[in-house]
Amino acid sequence: MTTIVPPRERECERCGRTDTWDDDSGTWTVVEENGERLTGDPYCLHEWDINGAYNPLEEGA
Ligand SMILES: [Zn+2]
């Protein structure tokens, strides 16, 4: 039996950027640690460590 739980957190495998899911705004929010935002490399083509098939926005629905 498999239970699919939408990810609440994601991390880029390339630059280390870390996001958490914000229910209020419905978007990913950059994690802050010690007052510093873990935005990683702004030019990185982020490779998130979650299943790429997951799309919370369901475009075109
Ligand atoms: Zn990245």
N, CA, C, O and the ligand as a Tripos MOL2 file, in Angstrom:
@<TRIPOS>MOLECULE
protein
  245   243    62     0     0
PROTEIN
NO_CHARGES

@<TRIPOS>ATOM
      1 N           0.8550   -1.1910    0.0000 N.3       1 MET1
      2 CA          0.0000    0.0000    0.0000 C.3       1 MET1
      3 C           0.8920    1.2430    0.0000 C.2       1 MET1
      4 O           1.8220    1.3720    0.7960 O.2       1 MET1
      5 N           0.5740    2.1400   -0.9140 N.am      2 THR2
      6 CA          1.4100    3.3350   -1.0430 C.3       2 THR2
      7 C           0.5790    4.5880   -0.8030 C.2       2 THR2
      8 O          -0.5030    4.7550   -1.3660 O.2       2 THR2
      9 N           1.0950    5.4390    0.0210 N.am      3 THR3
     10 CA          0.4310    6.7070    0.2750 C.3       3 THR3
     11 C           1.2770    7.8340   -0.3120 C.2       3 THR3
     12 O           2.4480    7.9980    0.0310 O.2       3 THR3
     13 N           0.6660    8.5960   -1.1920 N.am      4 ILE4
     14 CA          1.3990    9.7020   -1.8040 C.3       4 ILE4
     15 C           1.1500   10.9790   -1.0050 C.2       4 ILE4
     16 O           0.0200   11.4490   -0.8750 O.2       4 ILE4
     17 N           2.2210   11.5080   -0.4880 N.am      5 VAL5
     18 CA          2.1300   12.7540    0.2620 C.3       5 VAL5
     19 C           2.8390   13.8520   -0.5130 C.2       5 VAL5
     20 O           4.0240   13.7230   -0.8170 O.2       5 VAL5
     21 N           2.1390   14.9220   -0.8340 N.am      6 PRO6
     22 CA          2.7940   16.0180   -1.5370 C.3       6 PRO6
     23 C           3.9800   16.5300   -0.7300 C.2       6 PRO6
     24 O           3.8970   16.6530    0.4920 O.2       6 PRO6
     25 N           5.0620   16.8240   -1.4000 N.am      7 PRO7
     26 CA          6.2520   17.2950   -0.6850 C.3       7 PRO7
     27 C           6.0110   18.6500   -0.0440 C.2       7 PRO7
     28 O           5.3530   19.5140   -0.6240 O.2       7 PRO7
     29 N           6.5370   18.8270    1.1340 N.am      8 ARG8
     30 CA          6.4210   20.0930    1.8490 C.3       8 ARG8
     31 C           7.7360   20.8510    1.7880 C.2       8 ARG8
     32 O           7.8430   21.9850    2.2540 O.2       8 ARG8
     33 N           8.7240   20.2090    1.2100 N.am      9 GLU9
     34 CA         10.0520   20.7750    1.2240 C.3       9 GLU9
     35 C          10.8190   20.2500    0.0200 C.2       9 GLU9
     36 O          10.6400   19.0970   -0.3700 O.2       9 GLU9
     37 N          11.6460   21.0540   -0.5550 N.am     10 ARG10
     38 CA         12.4430   20.5860   -1.6790 C.3      10 ARG10
     39 C          13.8170   21.2400   -1.6260 C.2      10 ARG10
     40 O          13.9860   22.3500   -1.1210 O.2      10 ARG10
     41 N          14.7780   20.5220   -2.1550 N.am     11 GLU11
     42 CA         16.1370   21.0440   -2.1520 C.3      11 GLU11
     43 C          16.7700   20.8060   -3.5120 C.2      11 GLU11
     44 O          16.6190   19.7280   -4.0880 O.2      11 GLU11
     45 N          17.4730   21.7960   -4.0250 N.am     12 CYS12
     46 CA         18.1400   21.6620   -5.3050 C.3      12 CYS12
     47 C          19.4060   20.8280   -5.1460 C.2      12 CYS12
     48 O          20.2360   21.0820   -4.2740 O.2      12 CYS12
     49 N          19.5280   19.8320   -6.0100 N.am     13 GLU13
     50 CA         20.6860   18.9480   -5.9120 C.3      13 GLU13
     51 C          21.9270   19.5920   -6.5180 C.2      13 GLU13
     52 O          23.0320   19.0720   -6.3700 O.2      13 GLU13
     53 N          21.7540   20.6990   -7.1850 N.am     14 ARG14
     54 CA         22.8910   21.3460   -7.8420 C.3      14 ARG14
     55 C          23.4830   22.4690   -7.0040 C.2      14 ARG14
     56 O          24.6960   22.5150   -6.7960 O.2      14 ARG14
     57 N          22.6210   23.3940   -6.5110 N.am     15 CYS15
     58 CA         23.1640   24.5740   -5.8360 C.3      15 CYS15
     59 C          22.8140   24.6250   -4.3550 C.2      15 CYS15
     60 O          23.3360   25.4670   -3.6240 O.2      15 CYS15
     61 N          21.9340   23.7310   -3.9060 N.am     16 GLY16
     62 CA         21.6400   23.6710   -2.4790 C.3      16 GLY16
     63 C          20.4970   24.5660   -2.0410 C.2      16 GLY16
     64 O          20.2250   24.6780   -0.8460 O.2      16 GLY16
     65 N          19.8090   25.2190   -3.0040 N.am     17 ARG17
     66 CA         18.6660   26.0300   -2.6380 C.3      17 ARG17
     67 C          17.5930   25.1740   -1.9670 C.2      17 ARG17
     68 O          17.3280   24.0470   -2.3840 O.2      17 ARG17
     69 N          16.9870   25.7300   -0.9250 N.am     18 THR18
     70 CA         15.9900   24.9810   -0.1830 C.3      18 THR18
     71 C          14.7030   25.7920   -0.0720 C.2      18 THR18
     72 O          14.7140   26.9520    0.3400 O.2      18 THR18
     73 N          13.5910   25.1550   -0.4500 N.am     19 ASP19
     74 CA         12.2870   25.8050   -0.3680 C.3      19 ASP19
     75 C          11.3650   25.0090    0.5480 C.2      19 ASP19
     76 O          11.5420   23.8070    0.7460 O.2      19 ASP19
     77 N          10.3780   25.7110    1.1000 N.am     20 THR20
     78 CA          9.2880   25.0190    1.7850 C.3      20 THR20
     79 C           7.9790   25.4830    1.1710 C.2      20 THR20
     80 O           7.8930   26.5870    0.6350 O.2      20 THR20
     81 N           6.9610   24.6360    1.2510 N.am     21 TRP21
     82 CA          5.6690   24.9760    0.6790 C.3      21 TRP21
     83 C           4.8870   25.8520    1.6430 C.2      21 TRP21
     84 O           4.7530   25.5280    2.8230 O.2      21 TRP21
     85 N           4.3710   26.9670    1.1330 N.am     22 ASP22
     86 CA          3.6050   27.9090    1.9450 C.3      22 ASP22
     87 C           2.1270   27.7710    1.5910 C.2      22 ASP22
     88 O           1.6960   28.1590    0.5060 O.2      22 ASP22
     89 N           1.3680   27.2180    2.5170 N.am     23 ASP23
     90 CA         -0.0600   27.0070    2.2660 C.3      23 ASP23
     91 C          -0.8180   28.3160    2.0750 C.2      23 ASP23
     92 O          -1.7590   28.3850    1.2860 O.2      23 ASP23
     93 N          -0.4050   29.3500    2.8000 N.am     24 ASP24
     94 CA         -1.1140   30.6290    2.7480 C.3      24 ASP24
     95 C          -1.0330   31.2650    1.3680 C.2      24 ASP24
     96 O          -2.0390   31.7270    0.8290 O.2      24 ASP24
     97 N           0.1720   31.2860    0.7970 N.am     25 SER25
     98 CA          0.3530   31.9350   -0.4960 C.3      25 SER25
     99 C           0.2460   30.9420   -1.6470 C.2      25 SER25
    100 O           0.0880   31.3340   -2.8030 O.2      25 SER25
    101 N           0.3340   29.6370   -1.3190 N.am     26 GLY26
    102 CA          0.2360   28.6250   -2.3640 C.3      26 GLY26
    103 C           1.4460   28.5910   -3.2690 C.2      26 GLY26
    104 O           1.3420   28.2310   -4.4420 O.2      26 GLY26
    105 N           2.5890   28.9620   -2.7340 N.am     27 THR27
    106 CA          3.8160   28.9530   -3.5240 C.3      27 THR27
    107 C           4.9680   28.3870   -2.7000 C.2      27 THR27
    108 O           4.8670   28.2330   -1.4830 O.2      27 THR27
    109 N           6.0540   28.0860   -3.3860 N.am     28 TRP28
    110 CA          7.2790   27.7030   -2.6940 C.3      28 TRP28
    111 C           7.9410   28.9460   -2.1400 C.2      28 TRP28
    112 O           7.9860   29.9850   -2.7980 O.2      28 TRP28
    113 N           8.4570   28.8340   -0.9230 N.am     29 THR29
    114 CA          9.1170   29.9520   -0.2740 C.3      29 THR29
    115 C          10.5400   29.5520    0.0950 C.2      29 THR29
    116 O          10.7800   28.4640    0.6190 O.2      29 THR29
    117 N          11.4660   30.4400   -0.1850 N.am     30 VAL30
    118 CA         12.8710   30.1520    0.1220 C.3      30 VAL30
    119 C          13.0600   30.0650    1.6330 C.2      30 VAL30
    120 O          12.5720   30.9060    2.3880 O.2      30 VAL30
    121 N          13.7660   29.0480    2.0440 N.am     31 VAL31
    122 CA         14.0500   28.8700    3.4640 C.3      31 VAL31
    123 C          15.0590   29.9070    3.9410 C.2      31 VAL31
    124 O          16.0310   30.2150    3.2520 O.2      31 VAL31
    125 N          14.8080   30.4360    5.1330 N.am     32 GLU32
    126 CA         15.7750   31.3360    5.7470 C.3      32 GLU32
    127 C          16.4540   30.6350    6.9080 C.2      32 GLU32
    128 O          15.8090   29.9760    7.7230 O.2      32 GLU32
    129 N          17.7530   30.7880    6.9660 N.am     33 GLU33
    130 CA         18.5060   30.1710    8.0450 C.3      33 GLU33
    131 C          19.4710   31.2000    8.5940 C.2      33 GLU33
    132 O          20.3100   31.7290    7.8640 O.2      33 GLU33
    133 N          19.3520   31.4810    9.8710 N.am     34 ASN34
    134 CA         20.2030   32.4960   10.5100 C.3      34 ASN34
    135 C          20.0960   33.8470    9.7860 C.2      34 ASN34
    136 O          21.0850   34.5640    9.6350 O.2      34 ASN34
    137 N          18.8670   34.1790    9.3400 N.am     35 GLY35
    138 CA         18.6360   35.4540    8.6940 C.3      35 GLY35
    139 C          19.1210   35.5100    7.2560 C.2      35 GLY35
    140 O          19.0470   36.5560    6.6120 O.2      35 GLY35
    141 N          19.6200   34.3830    6.7480 N.am     36 GLU36
    142 CA         20.1190   34.3560    5.3810 C.3      36 GLU36
    143 C          19.2420   33.4540    4.5250 C.2      36 GLU36
    144 O          18.9580   32.3120    4.8880 O.2      36 GLU36
    145 N          18.8180   33.9840    3.3830 N.am     37 ARG37
    146 CA         17.9380   33.1970    2.5190 C.3      37 ARG37
    147 C          18.7580   32.2170    1.6910 C.2      37 ARG37
    148 O          19.7280   32.5990    1.0370 O.2      37 ARG37
    149 N          18.3580   30.9550    1.7270 N.am     38 LEU38
    150 CA         19.1030   29.9190    1.0230 C.3      38 LEU38
    151 C          18.6290   29.8470   -0.4270 C.2      38 LEU38
    152 O          18.0020   28.8730   -0.8460 O.2      38 LEU38
    153 N          18.9430   30.9030   -1.1830 N.am     39 THR39
    154 CA         18.4580   30.9900   -2.5510 C.3      39 THR39
    155 C          19.3410   30.2190   -3.5270 C.2      39 THR39
    156 O          18.9300   29.9580   -4.6570 O.2      39 THR39
    157 N          20.5310   29.8580   -3.1090 N.am     40 GLY40
    158 CA         21.4250   29.1230   -4.0060 C.3      40 GLY40
    159 C          21.9000   29.9940   -5.1510 C.2      40 GLY40
    160 O          22.0210   31.2110   -5.0100 O.2      40 GLY40
    161 N          22.1670   29.3670   -6.2830 N.am     41 ASP41
    162 CA         22.6670   30.0590   -7.4570 C.3      41 ASP41
    163 C          21.4980   30.5550   -8.3030 C.2      41 ASP41
    164 O          20.7040   29.7480   -8.7870 O.2      41 ASP41
    165 N          21.3780   31.9010   -8.4920 N.am     42 PRO42
    166 CA         20.2420   32.4420   -9.2500 C.3      42 PRO42
    167 C          20.2140   31.9810  -10.7030 C.2      42 PRO42
    168 O          19.1630   32.0300  -11.3420 O.2      42 PRO42
    169 N          21.3430   31.5380  -11.2310 N.am     43 TYR43
    170 CA         21.4020   31.0930  -12.6230 C.3      43 TYR43
    171 C          21.2790   29.5820  -12.7580 C.2      43 TYR43
    172 O          21.3700   29.0290  -13.8540 O.2      43 TYR43
    173 N          21.0710   28.9200  -11.6110 N.am     44 CYS44
    174 CA         20.9910   27.4660  -11.6240 C.3      44 CYS44
    175 C          19.6640   27.0030  -12.2230 C.2      44 CYS44
    176 O          18.6050   27.5650  -11.9400 O.2      44 CYS44
    177 N          19.7480   25.9610  -13.0610 N.am     45 LEU45
    178 CA         18.5240   25.2970  -13.5160 C.3      45 LEU45
    179 C          18.2140   24.2320  -12.4760 C.2      45 LEU45
    180 O          18.6380   23.0810  -12.5770 O.2      45 LEU45
    181 N          17.4520   24.6650  -11.4650 N.am     46 HIS46
    182 CA         17.3040   23.8450  -10.2620 C.3      46 HIS46
    183 C          16.8450   22.4200  -10.5490 C.2      46 HIS46
    184 O          15.9160   22.1720  -11.3180 O.2      46 HIS46
    185 N          17.5330   21.5110   -9.9010 N.am     47 GLU47
    186 CA         17.2150   20.0960  -10.0150 C.3      47 GLU47
    187 C          16.6960   19.6650   -8.6480 C.2      47 GLU47
    188 O          17.4670   19.2740   -7.7720 O.2      47 GLU47
    189 N          15.3680   19.7440   -8.4790 N.am     48 TRP48
    190 CA         14.7800   19.4870   -7.1630 C.3      48 TRP48
    191 C          14.8030   18.0060   -6.8350 C.2      48 TRP48
    192 O          14.6350   17.1490   -7.7020 O.2      48 TRP48
    193 N          15.0160   17.7320   -5.5510 N.am     49 ASP49
    194 CA         15.1430   16.3450   -5.1060 C.3      49 ASP49
    195 C          13.7720   15.7360   -4.8040 C.2      49 ASP49
    196 O          13.6410   14.9170   -3.8950 O.2      49 ASP49
    197 N          12.7570   16.1380   -5.5650 N.am     50 ILE50
    198 CA         11.4250   15.5490   -5.4240 C.3      50 ILE50
    199 C          10.9950   15.0080   -6.7760 C.2      50 ILE50
    200 O          11.6090   15.3060   -7.8000 O.2      50 ILE50
    201 N           9.9500   14.2240   -6.7720 N.am     51 ASN51
    202 CA          9.4470   13.6600   -8.0120 C.3      51 ASN51
    203 C           8.9850   14.7750   -8.9440 C.2      51 ASN51
    204 O           8.0970   15.5540   -8.5980 O.2      51 ASN51
    205 N           9.5890   14.8480  -10.1260 N.am     52 GLY52
    206 CA          9.2710   15.9220  -11.0520 C.3      52 GLY52
    207 C           7.8520   15.8880  -11.5710 C.2      52 GLY52
    208 O           7.3870   16.8630  -12.1620 O.2      52 GLY52
    209 N           7.1450   14.7730  -11.3610 N.am     53 ALA53
    210 CA          5.7820   14.6420  -11.8550 C.3      53 ALA53
    211 C           4.7870   15.4130  -10.9850 C.2      53 ALA53
    212 O           3.6540   15.6750  -11.3880 O.2      53 ALA53
    213 N           5.2340   15.7620   -9.8040 N.am     54 TYR54
    214 CA          4.3180   16.4430   -8.8920 C.3      54 TYR54
    215 C           4.1710   17.8980   -9.2710 C.2      54 TYR54
    216 O           5.1530   18.6390   -9.3260 O.2      54 TYR54
    217 N           2.9280   18.3090   -9.5360 N.am     55 ASN55
    218 CA          2.6730   19.7000   -9.9010 C.3      55 ASN55
    219 C           1.4580   20.2070   -9.1470 C.2      55 ASN55
    220 O           0.3270   19.9200   -9.5390 O.2      55 ASN55
    221 N           1.6670   20.9500   -8.0770 N.am     56 PRO56
    222 CA          0.5680   21.3910   -7.2190 C.3      56 PRO56
    223 C          -0.3510   22.3940   -7.9030 C.2      56 PRO56
    224 O          -1.4670   22.6260   -7.4380 O.2      56 PRO56
    225 N           0.1020   22.9850   -8.9940 N.am     57 LEU57
    226 CA         -0.7040   24.0180   -9.6440 C.3      57 LEU57
    227 C          -1.6790   23.4400  -10.6570 C.2      57 LEU57
    228 O          -2.6720   24.0820  -11.0000 O.2      57 LEU57
    229 N          -1.4030   22.2280  -11.1400 N.am     58 GLU58
    230 CA         -2.2630   21.5830  -12.1200 C.3      58 GLU58
    231 C          -2.6450   22.5240  -13.2500 C.2      58 GLU58
    232 O          -3.8150   22.8560  -13.4390 O.2      58 GLU58
    233 N          -1.6440   22.9410  -13.9880 N.am     59 GLU59
    234 CA         -1.8710   23.8870  -15.0750 C.3      59 GLU59
    235 C          -2.8660   23.3560  -16.0990 C.2      59 GLU59
    236 O          -2.8390   22.1780  -16.4560 O.2      59 GLU59
    237 N          -3.7210   24.2160  -16.5530 N.am     60 GLY60
    238 CA         -4.6620   23.8600  -17.6000 C.3      60 GLY60
    239 C          -5.8830   23.1130  -17.1180 C.2      60 GLY60
    240 O          -6.7380   22.7480  -17.9240 O.2      60 GLY60
    241 N          -5.9840   22.8770  -15.8270 N.am     61 ALA61
    242 CA         -7.1300   22.1230  -15.2970 C.3      61 ALA61
    243 C          -8.3930   22.9580  -15.3550 C.2      61 ALA61
    244 O          -9.4590   22.4930  -14.9540 O.2      61 ALA61
    245 ZN         19.7160   25.0400   -8.0350 Zn       62 ZN62
@<TRIPOS>BOND
     1     1     2 1
     2     2     3 1
     3     3     4 2
     4     3     5 am
     5     5     6 1
     6     6     7 1
     7     7     8 2
     8     7     9 am
     9     9    10 1
    10    10    11 1
    11    11    12 2
    12    11    13 am
    13    13    14 1
    14    14    15 1
    15    15    16 2
    16    15    17 am
    17    17    18 1
    18    18    19 1
    19    19    20 2
    20    19    21 am
    21    21    22 1
    22    22    23 1
    23    23    24 2
    24    23    25 am
    25    25    26 1
    26    26    27 1
    27    27    28 2
    28    27    29 am
    29    29    30 1
    30    30    31 1
    31    31    32 2
    32    31    33 am
    33    33    34 1
    34    34    35 1
    35    35    36 2
    36    35    37 am
    37    37    38 1
    38    38    39 1
    39    39    40 2
    40    39    41 am
    41    41    42 1
    42    42    43 1
    43    43    44 2
    44    43    45 am
    45    45    46 1
    46    46    47 1
    47    47    48 2
    48    47    49 am
    49    49    50 1
    50    50    51 1
    51    51    52 2
    52    51    53 am
    53    53    54 1
    54    54    55 1
    55    55    56 2
    56    55    57 am
    57    57    58 1
    58    58    59 1
    59    59    60 2
    60    59    61 am
    61    61    62 1
    62    62    63 1
    63    63    64 2
    64    63    65 am
    65    65    66 1
    66    66    67 1
    67    67    68 2
    68    67    69 am
    69    69    70 1
    70    70    71 1
    71    71    72 2
    72    71    73 am
    73    73    74 1
    74    74    75 1
    75    75    76 2
    76    75    77 am
    77    77    78 1
    78    78    79 1
    79    79    80 2
    80    79    81 am
    81    81    82 1
    82    82    83 1
    83    83    84 2
    84    83    85 am
    85    85    86 1
    86    86    87 1
    87    87    88 2
    88    87    89 am
    89    89    90 1
    90    90    91 1
    91    91    92 2
    92    91    93 am
    93    93    94 1
    94    94    95 1
    95    95    96 2
    96    95    97 am
    97    97    98 1
    98    98    99 1
    99    99   100 2
   100    99   101 am
   101   101   102 1
   102   102   103 1
   103   103   104 2
   104   103   105 am
   105   105   106 1
   106   106   107 1
   107   107   108 2
   108   107   109 am
   109   109   110 1
   110   110   111 1
   111   111   112 2
   112   111   113 am
   113   113   114 1
   114   114   115 1
   115   115   116 2
   116   115   117 am
   117   117   118 1
   118   118   119 1
   119   119   120 2
   120   119   121 am
   121   121   122 1
   122   122   123 1
   123   123   124 2
   124   123   125 am
   125   125   126 1
   126   126   127 1
   127   127   128 2
   128   127   129 am
   129   129   130 1
   130   130   131 1
   131   131   132 2
   132   131   133 am
   133   133   134 1
   134   134   135 1
   135   135   136 2
   136   135   137 am
   137   137   138 1
   138   138   139 1
   139   139   140 2
   140   139   141 am
   141   141   142 1
   142   142   143 1
   143   143   144 2
   144   143   145 am
   145   145   146 1
   146   146   147 1
   147   147   148 2
   148   147   149 am
   149   149   150 1
   150   150   151 1
   151   151   152 2
   152   151   153 am
   153   153   154 1
   154   154   155 1
   155   155   156 2
   156   155   157 am
   157   157   158 1
   158   158   159 1
   159   159   160 2
   160   159   161 am
   161   161   162 1
   162   162   163 1
   163   163   164 2
   164   163   165 am
   165   165   166 1
   166   166   167 1
   167   167   168 2
   168   167   169 am
   169   169   170 1
   170   170   171 1
   171   171   172 2
   172   171   173 am
   173   173   174 1
   174   174   175 1
   175   175   176 2
   176   175   177 am
   177   177   178 1
   178   178   179 1
   179   179   180 2
   180   179   181 am
   181   181   182 1
   182   182   183 1
   183   183   184 2
   184   183   185 am
   185   185   186 1
   186   186   187 1
   187   187   188 2
   188   187   189 am
   189   189   190 1
   190   190   191 1
   191   191   192 2
   192   191   193 am
   193   193   194 1
   194   194   195 1
   195   195   196 2
   196   195   197 am
   197   197   198 1
   198   198   199 1
   199   199   200 2
   200   199   201 am
   201   201   202 1
   202   202   203 1
   203   203   204 2
   204   203   205 am
   205   205   206 1
   206   206   207 1
   207   207   208 2
   208   207   209 am
   209   209   210 1
   210   210   211 1
   211   211   212 2
   212   211   213 am
   213   213   214 1
   214   214   215 1
   215   215   216 2
   216   215   217 am
   217   217   218 1
   218   218   219 1
   219   219   220 2
   220   219   221 am
   221   221   222 1
   222   222   223 1
   223   223   224 2
   224   223   225 am
   225   225   226 1
   226   226   227 1
   227   227   228 2
   228   227   229 am
   229   229   230 1
   230   230   231 1
   231   231   232 2
   232   231   233 am
   233   233   234 1
   234   234   235 1
   235   235   236 2
   236   235   237 am
   237   237   238 1
   238   238   239 1
   239   239   240 2
   240   239   241 am
   241   241   242 1
   242   242   243 1
   243   243   244 2
@<TRIPOS>SUBSTRUCTURE
     1 MET1         2 RESIDUE 1 A MET
     2 THR2         6 RESIDUE 1 A THR
     3 THR3        10 RESIDUE 1 A THR
     4 ILE4        14 RESIDUE 1 A ILE
     5 VAL5        18 RESIDUE 1 A VAL
     6 PRO6        22 RESIDUE 1 A PRO
     7 PRO7        26 RESIDUE 1 A PRO
     8 ARG8        30 RESIDUE 1 A ARG
     9 GLU9        34 RESIDUE 1 A GLU
    10 ARG10       38 RESIDUE 1 A ARG
    11 GLU11       42 RESIDUE 1 A GLU
    12 CYS12       46 RESIDUE 1 A CYS
    13 GLU13       50 RESIDUE 1 A GLU
    14 ARG14       54 RESIDUE 1 A ARG
    15 CYS15       58 RESIDUE 1 A CYS
    16 GLY16       62 RESIDUE 1 A GLY
    17 ARG17       66 RESIDUE 1 A ARG
    18 THR18       70 RESIDUE 1 A THR
    19 ASP19       74 RESIDUE 1 A ASP
    20 THR20       78 RESIDUE 1 A THR
    21 TRP21       82 RESIDUE 1 A TRP
    22 ASP22       86 RESIDUE 1 A ASP
    23 ASP23       90 RESIDUE 1 A ASP
    24 ASP24       94 RESIDUE 1 A ASP
    25 SER25       98 RESIDUE 1 A SER
    26 GLY26      102 RESIDUE 1 A GLY
    27 THR27      106 RESIDUE 1 A THR
    28 TRP28      110 RESIDUE 1 A TRP
    29 THR29      114 RESIDUE 1 A THR
    30 VAL30      118 RESIDUE 1 A VAL
    31 VAL31      122 RESIDUE 1 A VAL
    32 GLU32      126 RESIDUE 1 A GLU
    33 GLU33      130 RESIDUE 1 A GLU
    34 ASN34      134 RESIDUE 1 A ASN
    35 GLY35      138 RESIDUE 1 A GLY
    36 GLU36      142 RESIDUE 1 A GLU
    37 ARG37      146 RESIDUE 1 A ARG
    38 LEU38      150 RESIDUE 1 A LEU
    39 THR39      154 RESIDUE 1 A THR
    40 GLY40      158 RESIDUE 1 A GLY
    41 ASP41      162 RESIDUE 1 A ASP
    42 PRO42      166 RESIDUE 1 A PRO
    43 TYR43      170 RESIDUE 1 A TYR
    44 CYS44      174 RESIDUE 1 A CYS
    45 LEU45      178 RESIDUE 1 A LEU
    46 HIS46      182 RESIDUE 1 A HIS
    47 GLU47      186 RESIDUE 1 A GLU
    48 TRP48      190 RESIDUE 1 A TRP
    49 ASP49      194 RESIDUE 1 A ASP
    50 ILE50      198 RESIDUE 1 A ILE
    51 ASN51      202 RESIDUE 1 A ASN
    52 GLY52      206 RESIDUE 1 A GLY
    53 ALA53      210 RESIDUE 1 A ALA
    54 TYR54      214 RESIDUE 1 A TYR
    55 ASN55      218 RESIDUE 1 A ASN
    56 PRO56      222 RESIDUE 1 A PRO
    57 LEU57      226 RESIDUE 1 A LEU
    58 GLU58      230 RESIDUE 1 A GLU
    59 GLU59      234 RESIDUE 1 A GLU
    60 GLY60      238 RESIDUE 1 A GLY
    61 ALA61      242 RESIDUE 1 A ALA
    62 ZN62       245 GROUP 0 **** ****
